[in-house]
Amino acid sequence: MKSPFTGKEMPLKHEVRTVTFRKEEIKTRFQFYLCDDTGEKFTTTELDEYNMLMVEHAYRAKNHIPQREEIIEIREKYGLSAIRMGEILGFGQNTYGLYEKGELPSLANANLIKLARDPFKFRSLVEDWTPKSENTKIDLLKRIDRLISLDKQKLINLEDYLMGDDEANILTGYSKPNLEKFVEMIVFFAHKTPCFKTKMNKLLFYADFSYFKYFGNSISGVKYKAINFGPVPNMFETIFENLSENDVIDIFYEDKADGIRIEKLIGREDRPFNSEVFSNEELATLENIASQFKDISTNGIVEISHLEKGWLENIHGKKFISYDFAMELKAV
């Protein structure tokens, strides 16, 4: 964007601001263009929308309000339409559908949606529901009872174990952890640019963080932490091994001269990448990251990642890296 005063291109900057939103003070990062000569700050319609999205994300995280993806997931778990789900929870006819499209629920309605996560608690709401057909209620109660029974039998939920069952927050890029998407990201890079796991970890990091930088959400909802070789996804060792054991990708081992064994992740011909779980913007981001880093060595991408502020400020203590640092990315 060019300055209206000087005609020069203005750099994109960001700063932490505290704003009042729904009668609460919310701290978030705002992006703007800065005219270096005058000190004036400017935004575009797209930046205004992005900044408002960041405010809403921070408000959801502060008040533990489910993201739209989880609101959809909760309803689909019971095989209900949005209208029927809203009816059971006592909302207006179209209210639940609006929440699925991104409208922000009130705190009272958000609490009811969170209650519906648990089949046992949701059952009590259904018991108080009076539909036109009693058989509709009976059938739904049977479905809920089956879910309750399955939950009791499930000692460990693999997805929760690998991804964590956290609510969407700044450490997940304001996306609920999604194992299906994360697996497909790994499969994508294993086909596009077969590489050692150290490089794979950086490709995943840059894909998620660059998407957050431009669109306000991560792709996978995965948390990343800083370790000596740069940013890595949480539980990456277990995830890679699980994918190899289940013939999703292949892992080939290579012994180096110093006795260290390294692992190369390669896509399988009989397990192609499934693009259908991604939006067009997410796919474009994956393609851009693969193209940008395809010819860069493992050591090269490690050195690049060591220049990132998110790594530098979290390596001491090997802490999780907030997606706030996406604004500071140097490589993408």
C-alpha positions in Angstrom: 0.0 0.0 0.0 1.3 3.4 -0.9 1.3 6.4 1.4 -1.3 9.0 0.4 1.2 11.7 1.6 4.4 10.6 -0.1 3.4 8.0 -2.6 6.0 5.6 -1.2 5.3 1.9 -0.4 4.5 1.5 3.3 5.7 -1.4 5.4 3.2 -3.7 7.1 3.6 -3.4 10.9 1.8 -4.7 14.0 1.4 -3.7 17.6 -0.4 -5.0 20.7 -3.6 -3.1 21.5 -6.2 -3.4 24.1 -9.8 -2.9 22.8 -13.2 -3.1 24.3 -15.3 -5.8 22.8 -18.7 -6.9 24.2 -17.9 -4.9 27.3 -14.6 -6.7 27.9 -11.1 -5.5 27.5 -9.3 -7.7 24.9 -5.6 -7.6 24.2 -4.6 -8.6 20.6 -2.2 -7.7 17.8 -3.3 -5.2 15.2 -1.7 -5.0 11.8 -1.4 -1.7 9.9 0.6 0.1 7.2 3.0 2.8 8.5 4.1 5.9 6.7 7.7 6.3 7.9 7.8 9.9 6.9 4.7 11.1 8.7 4.1 8.4 11.3 0.5 7.9 10.2 -1.0 4.5 10.3 -3.4 3.1 7.6 -5.4 -0.1 7.1 -7.3 -1.6 4.2 -10.7 -3.3 4.3 -8.9 -6.7 4.3 -6.7 -5.6 7.3 -9.7 -4.3 9.2 -11.4 -7.7 8.7 -8.3 -9.5 9.8 -7.9 -7.3 12.9 -11.5 -7.9 13.9 -11.0 -11.6 13.5 -8.1 -11.5 15.9 -10.3 -9.7 18.4 -13.0 -12.3 18.1 -10.4 -15.1 18.4 -9.0 -13.6 21.6 -12.5 -13.1 23.0 -13.4 -16.7 22.2 -10.2 -18.0 23.8 -10.7 -15.8 26.9 -14.2 -17.0 27.4 -13.7 -20.6 26.2 -16.2 -20.2 23.3 -16.0 -23.0 20.8 -14.8 -22.2 17.3 -17.2 -22.7 14.4 -15.5 -26.0 13.4 -16.2 -27.4 16.8 -19.8 -26.1 16.8 -20.4 -28.0 13.6 -18.6 -31.1 14.9 -20.7 -31.2 18.1 -23.9 -31.2 16.1 -22.8 -33.7 13.5 -21.8 -36.1 16.3 -25.5 -36.5 17.1 -26.7 -36.6 13.4 -28.8 -33.5 13.9 -29.6 -30.6 11.6 -28.6 -27.1 12.8 -32.3 -26.2 13.2 -33.0 -29.3 15.3 -29.9 -28.7 17.4 -30.9 -25.1 18.1 -34.3 -26.3 19.0 -33.0 -28.7 21.7 -30.7 -26.0 23.1 -33.5 -23.4 23.2 -32.1 -21.1 20.5 -33.9 -19.4 17.7 -34.7 -21.4 14.6 -31.7 -20.2 12.6 -29.3 -19.3 15.5 -27.2 -22.5 15.6 -26.7 -22.3 11.8 -25.5 -18.7 12.1 -22.9 -19.8 14.7 -21.7 -22.5 12.3 -21.1 -19.7 9.7 -19.0 -17.8 12.2 -21.3 -15.6 14.1 -20.1 -15.2 17.7 -22.4 -16.9 20.3 -23.5 -15.1 23.5 -21.8 -16.4 26.6 -25.0 -18.1 27.7 -25.5 -19.9 24.4 -21.8 -20.8 24.3 -22.1 -22.5 27.6 -25.0 -24.6 26.3 -23.0 -25.6 23.2 -20.1 -26.6 25.5 -22.5 -28.7 27.6 -23.6 -30.5 24.4 -20.0 -31.7 23.9 -20.6 -34.3 26.6 -23.2 -36.9 25.5 -24.2 -37.6 29.1 -24.9 -34.0 29.8 -26.6 -33.5 26.4 -28.9 -36.4 27.2 -30.4 -34.4 30.0 -31.3 -31.5 27.6 -32.9 -34.0 25.2 -35.0 -35.5 27.9 -36.5 -32.0 28.6 -37.1 -31.5 24.8 -40.6 -31.8 23.5 -40.6 -32.5 19.7 -43.7 -33.0 17.6 -42.9 -36.7 17.3 -42.0 -38.7 20.3 -40.2 -41.3 18.1 -37.8 -38.6 17.0 -36.8 -38.1 20.6 -36.6 -41.8 21.3 -34.3 -42.4 18.3 -32.0 -39.5 19.3 -31.8 -40.8 22.9 -30.7 -44.2 21.5 -27.9 -42.5 19.5 -26.8 -40.6 22.5 -26.7 -43.8 24.6 -24.5 -45.5 22.0 -22.1 -42.6 22.2 -22.1 -42.7 26.0 -21.3 -46.5 25.8 -18.5 -45.9 23.3 -17.0 -43.2 25.5 -16.9 -45.6 28.4 -15.2 -48.3 26.3 -12.6 -45.9 24.9 -9.7 -45.9 27.4 -7.5 -43.6 25.2 -8.6 -41.5 22.3 -5.7 -41.6 19.8 -6.5 -38.1 18.5 -6.6 -36.6 21.9 -3.4 -38.4 22.8 -1.5 -37.2 19.7 -3.0 -33.8 19.3 -4.1 -32.8 22.8 -7.8 -32.1 23.6 -7.2 -28.3 24.0 -9.7 -25.8 23.2 -8.7 -23.4 20.3 -6.4 -20.8 21.6 -3.3 -18.7 20.6 -1.1 -21.8 21.0 -3.2 -23.8 18.5 -3.6 -20.8 16.1 -7.2 -20.4 17.2 -8.1 -23.7 15.4 -9.2 -26.9 17.2 -6.5 -29.5 16.8 -7.4 -31.6 13.7 -5.5 -34.9 13.3 -7.0 -35.5 9.8 -5.7 -32.2 8.4 -2.3 -32.6 10.1 -1.9 -36.1 8.7 -2.7 -34.9 5.2 -0.2 -32.0 5.6 2.5 -34.6 6.3 1.4 -36.8 3.4 1.5 -33.7 1.1 5.1 -32.8 2.0 6.1 -36.5 1.9 5.0 -36.6 -1.7 6.0 -33.1 -2.8 9.4 -32.9 -1.1 10.5 -36.2 0.5 12.8 -35.2 3.4 14.3 -36.0 6.7 12.0 -35.5 9.7 13.9 -32.4 10.9 13.0 -30.6 7.6 9.5 -32.0 7.7 9.0 -30.4 11.1 10.0 -27.0 9.7 7.7 -27.4 6.6 4.8 -28.1 8.9 5.7 -25.1 11.1 6.0 -22.7 8.2 2.7 -23.9 6.6 0.7 -23.4 9.8 2.3 -20.2 10.9 2.3 -18.5 7.5 -1.4 -19.4 7.1 -2.1 -17.8 10.4 -0.1 -14.7 9.4 -2.3 -14.1 6.4 -5.7 -15.6 7.4 -5.9 -15.5 11.2 -6.0 -19.3 11.8 -3.6 -22.2 11.7 -4.4 -25.0 9.3 -4.0 -27.9 11.7 -4.5 -26.5 15.2 -1.2 -28.2 16.1 1.0 -26.7 18.9 4.7 -26.2 18.1 7.6 -26.0 20.5 11.1 -24.7 20.3 13.9 -27.4 20.5 17.6 -27.2 19.5 16.9 -28.1 15.8 14.2 -25.4 15.4 10.4 -25.5 15.8 8.7 -28.9 15.9 5.1 -30.1 16.2 4.1 -31.5 19.6 4.4 -35.3 19.8 5.9 -35.4 16.3 7.9 -38.6 16.9 4.9 -40.6 17.9 2.8 -39.2 15.0 5.4 -40.0 12.4 5.8 -43.5 13.8 2.1 -44.1 13.9 1.7 -43.0 10.2 4.5 -45.3 9.2 3.0 -48.3 11.1 -0.3 -47.7 9.4 1.2 -47.4 5.9 0.3 -43.8 5.4 3.9 -42.8 4.7 7.2 -44.7 4.5 10.2 -44.0 6.8 13.6 -44.9 5.5 16.5 -44.9 7.9 20.0 -43.7 7.0 23.1 -44.1 9.1 25.5 -41.1 9.1 29.3 -41.4 9.5 29.1 -40.2 13.1 26.9 -43.1 14.0 23.6 -41.1 14.1 20.6 -42.6 12.4 18.3 -40.2 10.6 14.8 -40.8 9.2 13.5 -39.8 5.8 9.8 -39.5 5.3 8.5 -40.5 1.8 5.0 -40.6 0.4 3.5 -43.9 -0.7 2.1 -44.5 -4.2 -0.8 -46.4 -2.6 -1.6 -43.6 -0.2 -2.1 -40.4 -2.2 -2.7 -37.0 -0.7 -6.3 -36.1 0.1 -6.9 -32.5 -0.9 -10.6 -32.4 -0.1 -10.1 -31.7 3.6 -8.5 -28.3 2.8 -9.7 -24.9 1.5 -8.3 -23.4 -1.7 -6.3 -20.9 0.5 -4.9 -23.7 2.6 -3.8 -25.7 -0.5 -2.1 -22.7 -1.9 -0.2 -22.2 1.3 1.0 -25.8 1.3 2.1 -25.4 -2.4 3.9 -22.2 -1.6 5.8 -23.7 1.3 6.8 -26.8 -0.7 8.0 -24.7 -3.6 9.9 -22.2 -1.4 11.8 -24.8 0.6 12.0 -27.7 -1.9 15.7 -27.2 -2.8 16.8 -26.1 0.7 18.8 -28.7 2.7 17.9 -29.8 6.1 20.7 -27.8 7.7 19.6 -24.8 5.6 16.0 -24.8 6.8 17.2 -25.3 10.4 19.4 -22.2 10.1 16.5 -20.3 8.6 14.2 -21.3 11.4 16.8 -20.3 14.0 16.4 -16.7 12.8 12.7 -16.7 13.7 11.8 -14.7 16.8 9.3 -17.4 17.8 12.2 -19.9 18.2 14.7 -17.4 19.7 12.3 -16.4 22.5 11.2 -19.9 23.4 14.3 -22.1 23.0 15.3 -21.5 26.6 13.0 -23.9 28.4 11.9 -25.4 25.1 8.5 -23.7 25.4 5.5 -23.8 23.1 5.6 -21.1 20.4 2.6 -18.7 20.4 1.1 -18.1 17.0 1.4 -14.4 17.8 5.0 -14.8 16.5 3.5 -15.5 13.0 3.5 -11.7 12.6 7.3 -11.8 13.0 8.1 -14.5 10.4 11.1 -13.7 8.4 11.2 -16.5 5.9 7.7 -16.3 4.5 
